[in-house]
Amino acid sequence: MAAVLPLYFADYWGRIGEFGPLRENIRSWATTFETTAIDYRSQLSSITARTLVVTGRHDFICGPVWAEMLHKGIADSRLVILEESGHFGHLEEPAAFAEAVRWLLLGFADEVRAAFRRGDSAEVLRLADEELRRSRSAGEPAGEVEALYAMSRVALRNDDGTLAEHLARTALEVAERSGDRRLEERPRHVLAAVARLAGDHRLARERYLAGIELNRELGLDEQVTSESYNLAFTELHLGNPDRARELFAEQRERVFQAGDGDHPRAARMIGFADSAFAAAGQVPDPDDAAELSRIRESTVAALGEDRFAFDYAGGAVLDPVAAFGINWAH
């Protein structure tokens, strides 16, 4: 085994300082099997678990040919070929190997949300389609709801309220059939956003209130806060500024404390928001993007292009403490 071990690496002799100790300390023993004829190819299609196939480009035993075969046989699997590795990719390219494994551990929800925040709608739809087929095949309602939710958010981003409503309603039906009320939260959020973006603010209010009640029952405080924030904007559109102020004040002190008509401060906050999203490599949700756009238009109209640009630039360089007087890290 010590004699043949270098063959298992893409470049053992060029990196002998790293891999030499492994060769020096390796131990092996003989094992007898009843048969060496092992062939599970006919069963690959029955695998429904999230699957990663990873191999080294220079692996002469379990290399790309066999990895491609596994990848094609296991529906919606992900194939990663480490270009500078042989059989020991976790040693030869540890960072790339770890990145591949993190994908496996993160799960669909984390990955698709990250793609959505980056504004990569095509990747969101690709991931969601894979997850939808996998979850339906495996009979997993949670995966099906998450996939439909992701698709509905892309529809919202594309200003297709009809499709977003259909996808969210389908997700809600799946959630209700499952009996797991926690699965209702995401589709109900989208249904409320569809009504809000369509200008039906009374229906949006009704849907946000139902969502808030559900989240309170489930003890989901973060979702209660988020939906109360959305409800506050809805109340503004309905001409109820006092109620909106109450809702904002419940979520965070000093929101709107500067009072009505503070357009320079609004311009600074828009600049700060755009800068924060850019620094995070993200884009706002469709409903938040719509509100930012409306505020931007009204602020530019009130201040003029030059004054807006001046205050906007001032906000873009603020840190959280300077912007809000609070330290978000705590």
C-alpha positions in Angstrom: 0.0 0.0 0.0 2.8 2.4 0.8 4.3 1.7 -2.6 1.2 2.5 -4.6 -0.2 5.3 -2.4 1.4 8.1 -4.5 -0.7 7.0 -7.5 -3.8 8.0 -5.5 -2.8 11.7 -5.6 -2.8 14.2 -8.5 0.7 15.4 -7.6 2.1 13.3 -4.7 5.8 14.0 -5.4 5.3 17.8 -5.9 3.6 17.9 -2.5 5.5 15.2 -0.6 6.0 17.5 2.3 2.2 17.4 2.9 1.4 13.8 2.0 4.7 12.1 3.0 3.6 11.5 6.6 0.4 9.8 5.5 2.4 7.4 3.4 4.9 6.7 6.3 2.2 6.0 8.8 -0.3 4.1 6.7 -1.5 0.7 7.9 -3.4 -1.9 5.8 -4.6 -5.4 6.1 -6.1 -8.1 3.8 -9.9 -8.6 3.7 -11.7 -11.5 2.0 -15.1 -10.9 0.3 -17.5 -13.6 -0.9 -17.7 -11.8 -4.2 -16.4 -8.7 -5.8 -19.3 -8.4 -8.2 -21.2 -5.4 -6.8 -23.6 -3.5 -9.0 -26.3 -1.2 -7.6 -26.8 0.9 -10.8 -30.4 -0.3 -11.2 -31.2 1.1 -7.7 -29.7 4.6 -8.2 -33.0 6.0 -9.4 -34.7 5.1 -6.1 -32.5 7.6 -4.2 -34.4 10.7 -3.2 -32.1 12.2 -0.6 -30.2 15.3 -1.4 -27.0 13.9 -3.0 -23.5 15.2 -3.6 -21.2 13.3 -6.0 -17.6 14.5 -5.5 -14.4 13.1 -7.1 -11.0 14.2 -8.2 -10.1 14.7 -11.9 -7.1 12.5 -11.5 -8.7 9.7 -9.4 -7.9 6.6 -11.4 -10.3 4.4 -9.3 -13.4 6.4 -8.6 -12.9 9.2 -11.1 -15.1 11.3 -13.4 -16.4 8.5 -15.5 -18.0 6.7 -12.5 -18.9 10.0 -10.9 -20.9 11.0 -14.1 -22.6 7.7 -14.0 -23.7 8.2 -10.4 -24.7 11.8 -11.1 -26.9 10.8 -14.1 -28.4 7.9 -12.1 -29.4 9.9 -9.0 -32.1 12.5 -9.8 -31.2 16.1 -9.0 -27.8 15.1 -7.6 -24.9 17.6 -7.7 -21.6 16.7 -9.3 -18.4 18.3 -8.2 -15.1 17.4 -9.8 -12.0 18.7 -8.0 -9.6 19.6 -10.8 -6.4 19.3 -8.9 -7.1 16.1 -6.9 -6.8 12.4 -7.2 -8.5 10.1 -4.7 -7.9 12.3 -1.7 -9.7 15.5 -2.6 -10.3 16.3 1.1 -6.5 16.5 1.5 -5.5 17.9 -1.9 -8.1 20.6 -2.2 -9.6 20.9 1.3 -11.3 24.3 0.7 -13.1 23.2 -2.5 -14.0 19.9 -0.9 -15.4 21.7 2.2 -17.4 24.1 0.0 -19.0 21.1 -1.8 -19.9 19.5 1.5 -21.3 22.7 2.9 -23.8 22.7 0.0 -24.9 19.3 1.1 -25.3 20.4 4.7 -26.9 23.8 4.1 -29.9 22.3 2.5 -32.2 23.7 -0.2 -33.8 26.5 1.9 -30.5 28.2 2.7 -29.1 27.9 -0.8 -32.2 29.1 -2.6 -32.5 32.1 -0.2 -28.9 33.1 -0.8 -29.5 32.9 -4.6 -32.7 35.0 -4.2 -30.8 37.6 -2.1 -28.1 37.8 -4.8 -30.8 38.6 -7.4 -30.1 35.4 -9.3 -33.6 34.5 -10.3 -32.5 31.9 -12.8 -30.6 30.0 -10.2 -33.6 30.2 -7.8 -35.9 28.6 -10.4 -33.4 25.9 -11.2 -32.9 25.0 -7.5 -36.7 25.2 -6.8 -37.5 23.0 -9.8 -35.1 20.3 -8.6 -36.4 20.5 -5.1 -40.0 20.4 -6.2 -39.4 17.2 -8.2 -37.4 15.6 -5.4 -39.8 16.5 -2.6 -42.8 15.3 -4.5 -41.1 12.0 -5.3 -40.1 11.6 -1.6 -43.5 12.7 -0.3 -42.0 15.6 1.7 -44.5 18.5 2.0 -41.9 20.8 3.7 -39.6 20.7 0.6 -42.6 21.1 -1.8 -43.8 24.2 0.1 -40.3 25.7 0.2 -39.8 25.2 -3.5 -43.2 26.7 -4.5 -42.5 29.6 -2.1 -39.2 30.3 -3.8 -40.9 30.2 -7.3 -43.7 32.6 -6.1 -41.1 35.1 -4.9 -39.4 35.1 -8.3 -42.9 35.6 -9.9 -43.4 38.6 -7.6 -40.0 40.0 -8.5 -41.0 39.7 -12.2 -44.2 41.6 -11.5 -46.3 38.5 -12.3 -48.9 38.7 -9.5 -51.2 36.1 -11.0 -48.5 33.4 -11.1 -47.3 34.4 -7.7 -50.8 34.0 -6.3 -51.2 30.6 -7.9 -47.9 29.3 -6.7 -48.5 30.6 -3.1 -52.0 29.1 -3.0 -50.7 25.8 -4.2 -48.0 25.9 -1.5 -50.7 26.8 1.1 -52.8 23.9 0.1 -49.9 21.5 0.5 -49.1 23.0 3.9 -52.8 22.6 5.1 -53.0 19.0 3.9 -49.8 18.2 5.8 -51.3 19.3 9.1 -48.1 21.2 10.0 -49.2 24.8 10.5 -45.6 26.0 10.5 -45.6 25.4 6.7 -48.4 27.9 6.2 -46.2 30.9 7.2 -44.3 31.4 3.9 -47.1 31.0 1.4 -49.4 33.3 3.6 -46.6 35.9 3.5 -46.5 35.8 -0.3 -50.3 36.0 -0.7 -50.3 39.1 1.5 -47.5 40.7 -0.6 -49.4 39.9 -3.8 -52.4 41.8 -2.6 -50.2 44.7 -1.4 -48.3 45.0 -4.6 -51.5 44.8 -6.6 -52.9 47.8 -4.7 -55.6 45.9 -2.9 -54.5 47.1 0.6 -57.7 46.0 2.4 -57.1 42.4 1.3 -53.4 42.8 2.1 -54.3 44.0 5.6 -56.6 41.0 6.1 -53.9 38.6 5.0 -51.1 40.2 7.0 -53.3 40.1 10.2 -54.0 36.4 9.5 -50.3 35.8 9.2 -49.5 37.7 12.3 -52.1 35.7 14.3 -50.6 32.4 12.9 -47.1 33.4 13.8 -48.1 34.4 17.3 -49.7 31.0 17.8 -46.5 29.3 16.6 -44.3 31.5 18.7 -42.4 32.9 15.7 -41.5 36.3 17.0 -39.3 37.2 14.1 -42.1 36.6 11.6 -44.5 38.6 13.8 -42.1 41.5 13.6 -41.6 41.2 9.9 -45.3 41.0 9.1 -46.2 43.8 11.4 -43.6 45.9 9.6 -45.4 45.1 6.3 -48.8 45.8 7.8 -47.6 49.2 8.8 -46.8 50.1 5.2 -50.2 48.7 4.3 -51.9 51.0 6.8 -50.0 53.9 5.4 -51.5 53.1 1.9 -54.9 52.9 3.5 -54.5 56.4 4.9 -54.0 55.4 8.5 -50.6 57.0 9.5 -51.4 56.9 13.2 -51.9 53.2 13.2 -48.8 52.8 11.0 -46.8 54.8 13.6 -48.0 52.5 16.4 -47.0 49.4 14.5 -43.5 50.8 13.6 -43.0 51.9 17.2 -43.8 48.4 18.5 -41.0 47.0 16.3 -38.3 49.5 16.9 -37.9 52.7 18.9 -37.4 56.0 17.1 -38.8 54.8 13.8 -40.2 57.9 12.1 -39.4 59.9 15.2 -38.3 62.8 13.0 -41.9 63.3 12.0 -43.7 63.8 8.6 -42.1 65.3 5.6 -38.4 64.8 6.5 -37.3 64.3 2.9 -33.5 64.9 3.5 -33.5 62.1 6.1 -35.5 59.9 3.8 -32.9 60.4 1.1 -30.1 59.5 3.5 -32.0 56.4 4.6 -32.4 55.3 1.0 -28.7 55.8 0.4 -27.9 53.8 3.6 -30.3 51.0 2.5 -28.8 50.7 -1.0 -25.3 50.7 0.4 -26.1 48.0 3.0 -27.7 45.7 0.4 -24.8 46.2 -1.9 -22.3 45.4 0.9 -24.2 42.2 1.7 -24.4 41.3 -2.0 -28.2 41.1 -1.7 -31.3 42.8 -3.2 -34.5 43.6 -1.3 -37.6 41.5 -1.4 -40.0 42.6 -4.1 -42.4 44.3 -1.7 -39.6 46.1 0.1 -38.1 47.1 -3.3 -41.5 48.5 -4.3 -41.7 50.6 -1.2 -38.1 51.9 -1.6 -38.9 52.8 -5.2 -42.0 54.7 -4.2 -40.2 56.6 -1.4 -37.3 57.4 -3.8 -39.7 58.9 -6.3 -41.6 61.0 -3.8 -38.3 62.2 -2.2 -36.7 63.1 -5.5 -39.9 65.0 -6.4 -39.8 66.9 -3.1 -36.1 67.7 -3.0 -35.1 67.8 -6.7 -32.4 65.6 -8.3 -29.4 67.5 -7.0 -30.4 67.8 -3.4 -31.6 64.2 -3.3 -28.2 63.1 -4.7 -26.4 65.1 -2.0 -28.4 63.6 0.9 -28.4 60.1 -0.7 -24.6 60.2 -0.9 -24.4 61.2 2.8 -26.5 58.2 3.8 -24.5 55.8 1.7 -21.4 56.2 3.8 -23.2 56.0 7.2 -22.6 53.0 9.5 -25.4 51.5 11.6 -24.6 53.6 14.7 -24.5 56.8 12.8 -27.7 55.9 10.9 -29.9 54.8 13.7 -27.9 55.4 16.9 -27.9 51.6 17.6 -25.3 48.9 17.3 -26.8 46.1 15.3 -24.1 43.7 16.4 -25.7 43.6 19.8 
